[in-house]
């Protein structure tokens, strides 16, 4: 986790300290006075969302080139604040971030935006592409003002979610 302290990018919330208290991880980071990307763009024309999508992708590119994957990309972890009257994206919540090789099949993230390889615990397949899949789900959610391309259960049960995913595959 200490690599998070070294991350320095205009679209990533600065991490100041990481530690453990009572066997629980804590992360002290920059306060972002903003709102989720989905809340900010609700009702917007999708073309007007593109600059925020690009800012987000620049941040993910930096995170991935730094050797990490975020693993919990969702609208609430992409905040938008106003700077000089313009939207400015900040990626937050690196509590699940790790190097791809450290992922050992754990069930991590938010089900609605979770990549199939993470849902299925395919350790050898989880890399930066899992974050990009999740961000694709976020973009879809923003563009449709709150929809997802498919329904998923809220149950954190791999077998139940696998059945939902099989139904998704049948649709395509």
C-alpha positions in Angstrom: 0.0 0.0 0.0 2.9 2.4 0.5 3.2 2.9 -3.2 -0.1 4.8 -3.0 1.6 7.6 -1.1 3.9 8.1 -4.1 1.0 8.6 -6.6 1.1 12.1 -7.8 -1.5 12.9 -10.5 -3.9 15.8 -10.9 -6.9 13.4 -11.2 -6.0 11.2 -8.2 -6.8 12.1 -4.6 -3.4 12.4 -2.8 -2.8 9.7 -0.2 -0.9 11.1 2.9 -0.7 8.1 5.2 -1.6 4.5 5.4 -1.6 2.3 8.5 -3.4 -0.2 10.6 -5.4 0.4 13.8 -7.0 -2.5 15.6 -6.0 -4.8 12.7 -8.0 -2.5 10.2 -6.4 -0.7 7.3 -6.9 3.0 7.2 -5.9 5.5 4.5 -5.6 9.3 5.1 -6.2 11.1 1.8 -6.9 14.5 0.4 -10.4 15.8 1.0 -12.3 16.3 -2.3 -15.2 18.7 -2.1 -17.2 17.2 -5.0 -19.9 14.8 -6.0 -20.0 11.5 -7.8 -19.5 11.7 -11.6 -23.0 10.1 -12.1 -24.6 12.8 -9.9 -22.7 15.6 -11.7 -23.6 14.5 -15.2 -27.2 13.4 -14.7 -29.3 15.0 -17.5 -26.3 16.0 -19.5 -25.7 15.3 -23.2 -23.3 12.4 -23.4 -20.9 14.5 -25.6 -20.5 16.9 -22.7 -19.4 14.1 -20.4 -16.4 13.2 -22.6 -13.9 15.6 -20.9 -14.6 14.0 -17.5 -14.3 10.5 -19.0 -10.9 11.5 -20.5 -9.7 12.9 -17.1 -10.7 9.6 -15.5 -8.9 7.5 -18.1 -5.8 9.6 -17.7 -5.8 8.8 -14.0 -6.4 5.1 -14.6 -3.5 5.1 -17.1 -1.2 6.6 -14.5 -2.4 4.1 -11.8 -1.8 1.2 -14.1 1.6 2.4 -15.3 2.5 2.7 -11.6 1.9 -1.0 -11.3 -1.5 -0.9 -9.5 -5.1 -1.9 -10.2 -7.9 -0.1 -8.3 -10.5 -2.9 -8.2 -13.4 -0.7 -7.0 -14.2 1.6 -9.9 -17.7 2.9 -9.4 -19.5 6.2 -9.7 -19.0 7.0 -6.1 -15.2 6.6 -6.4 -14.9 9.1 -9.2 -15.6 12.5 -7.7 -16.0 15.8 -9.6 -15.2 19.1 -8.1 -15.3 22.5 -9.8 -12.1 24.3 -10.3 -12.3 27.7 -12.0 -15.8 26.8 -13.0 -14.8 23.7 -14.8 -15.4 20.0 -13.8 -12.2 18.4 -12.4 -12.2 14.6 -11.7 -10.5 13.0 -8.8 -10.3 9.2 -8.3 -10.6 8.2 -4.6 -10.8 5.1 -2.4 -7.7 3.0 -3.0 -8.5 0.6 -0.2 -8.6 -2.4 -2.5 -5.8 -1.3 -4.8 -2.9 -3.7 -5.4 -0.5 -5.0 -7.9 -2.1 -7.4 -10.4 0.1 -10.2 -9.2 -1.1 -9.8 -5.6 -4.7 -10.5 -6.6 -5.5 -14.1 -5.4 -9.1 -14.5 -6.4 -10.7 -12.4 -3.6 -14.2 -11.2 -4.1 -13.5 -7.4 -4.2 -15.4 -4.4 -5.5 -18.9 -3.4 -6.4 -21.0 -6.0 -8.1 -22.7 -3.7 -10.6 -19.4 -2.6 -12.1 -17.2 -5.6 -11.3 -15.3 -7.2 -14.2 -16.2 -10.8 -15.0 -12.7 -12.1 -14.2 -13.0 -10.6 -10.7 -16.5 -12.0 -10.2 -15.2 -15.4 -11.1 -11.9 -15.1 -9.1 -9.7 -15.7 -12.1 -6.4 -14.6 -10.6 -4.3 -15.1 -13.7 -6.7 -12.9 -15.7 -7.1 -9.9 -13.4 -5.1 -6.9 -14.5 -5.6 -3.3 -15.7 -8.3 -4.5 -18.0 -10.6 -5.2 -15.0 -10.5 -1.5 -14.1 -11.2 -0.5 -17.7 -14.2 -2.9 -17.8 -15.5 -1.3 -14.6 -15.0 2.2 -15.9 -16.9 1.2 -19.1 -19.8 0.3 -16.7 -19.5 3.7 -15.1 -19.6 5.5 -18.4 -22.7 3.4 -19.4 -24.3 4.3 -16.1 -23.6 8.0 -16.7 -24.7 8.1 -20.3 -28.0 6.3 -19.5 -28.5 8.4 -16.4 -28.5 5.5 -14.1 -28.9 2.2 -16.0 -26.6 -0.8 -16.5 -26.5 -2.9 -19.6 -27.6 -6.0 -17.6 -29.1 -6.8 -14.2 -26.9 -8.3 -11.5 -27.9 -9.6 -8.1 -26.7 -7.8 -5.0 -25.7 -11.1 -3.4 -22.0 -11.5 -3.1 -22.2 -15.1 -4.1 -20.1 -16.2 -7.1 -22.4 -19.0 -8.1 -25.5 -16.7 -8.2 -23.5 -14.0 -10.1 -22.1 -16.6 -12.5 -25.7 -17.6 -13.5 -26.5 -13.9 -14.1 -23.4 -13.6 -16.2 -24.3 -16.7 -18.2 -27.6 -15.1 -19.0 -25.8 -11.9 -20.0 -23.7 -13.9 -22.4 -26.8 -15.6 -24.0 -28.1 -12.1 -24.8 -25.1 -11.3 -26.9 
